[in-house]
Structure formats: structure tokens, C-alpha cells
């Protein structure tokens, strides 16, 4: 079993328990080698309510690198501000099969510091 298959198994275990509602949507994180992406999803209505990533010009413009911890913190702050604009104050964190460590942890902590509740 390779790394991607193992992540899919972990993702399935988490997804069985974690469901996003309209009142408390799911904050899903995906990280690749070059970028980090985050979406706020309502599983009840099947819609993405907010999103942010290092590929966006307004987030990546002031970063020296779009890969590291600094980029993850910038994305965490951006998603928190976008959630506030849409009236979302509380979310369920979905690490999407990735370990809560490094960039994923930095994104979550930055979103918490910016006022988003998990």
C-alpha cells in the first residue's frame, strides 16, 4: 500500500465522523508539495461556502515562498477573514488524512488566532 492509499484510508475514517452542517461547516485542508488549499464546506447543502489557497494572488503576493509555514499561516488568516465576512464563526476541522503537524497545524493555529472557532 503506497502513501496515497494510506491517506485515503485515514481520510475515510475521519470523514465517517466529521460532517459539516450549515451552522457549523467543515474546514477541509489539502496540501501538496507546492501549495496549501482550504475550503469551508456544508455537507448538508453540498456547497463550498468559502475557500483560500496559496495560488490566489492576494495571498501569495506578499509571500517569499508559497510552500512553507508562513504561507500556511497566511492562508489560515485569509480563510478566517473570509468566514467572518460570510457570518461563519465556528467550523469543524477536517485534516483530510494529513497529520496534524507542520503546515496543517500552522494553518489551524493561524485560523484560531484570527478568530475562527474549532
N, C-alpha and C positions, 0 to 999 in steps of 0.2 A: 504494500500500500504506500503510495507516494504522499508527499506533503499536502497536495491539494485535496486528495481524497480524505485525509485525516481531518483537514479543516472543515470539509463538508459534513463529516460526522459530528464534530463539535458544534458546528452551526445548527445542525438539526436538533441536537439535544437542547440547545439554548432556545431555539425558535419554538419548540413544543411548549415551553413555559412562558415565554415573553410574547405578549400580544399588545399591539398599540391600539388604543381607543381614540375617539375624537377628543375626549377630555385629557387624556394622558397618552400622547402618541409615542411611538418607538423611535429612538435616535439610533440609527444604524451606521456603523463605521466600516469603510473599506480602505485598506491601504495597499498600495502597490509599491514597487521599488522607487518610483519617481514621484508619486503624488499621494495625497490622502483625501478621501471623499467622505462626506457625511450627509445623511438625509434624515428628515423627520417625517415619519410615515404613520398614517392612520390605517390600521389593518381593517377596521370596520367599514370604512368607505373606500378603501383601496386607493388612496391618493397620497402623493408626496406633498406635504404641507410647506416644507422649507428645505433648502439644500445649500451646501457650500463646499468648496474644494480649492486646492491649490492651483487648479487650472484657470480659475477666474482671474481676470486682470486686476480687479480692485484688491484682491487678497495677495496675489503673487507679485504685485508691482514693487512693493517696499521690502520684499524678502531678498536676502542674498542667495539662499538656496530654497528650493521648493520641496526638498526631501526630508529635512531634519526636524528636530524637536521645535525649533522656532516656527516652522511652517505649520506644524500640528497645533501649536498654541494659537496662532493667528486664525486658523480655521475654527477652532473651538470658540474663540471670541466672536467670530463672524456668525456662526450658527446661533449663538446665544442672542446676539442682537437681532437677527432675523426672526427668531422665535418671539422675542419681545414685541416686535413690530406686528406680528400676527396674533398676539394675545395668548401665546403658549408659555406657561410658566413652569410646567412640570412635565418631564418625559421619563420613559423607561429606557435605560441604556442597553443597547444590543452591540456587543463587541464583535459579533458576526464570525465567531470561531477563532478570532485572533486572541493572543494572550493579552491580559490587562497589564501591559508593560511597555515601556518606551514611548513611541509616538501615540499609541492608543490611549495610554494613561495621561500623557501630556494634553491631548485634546480634551479628554473628560474633565481634567482638573481646571483647564482654562475656561471651559464652558460653565463649570460650577462657580468659579470666581467671578465670571461675568453675570451671574445671577440666575442661571438655569438650575432647577432642582431635579435631582435624580432620585 
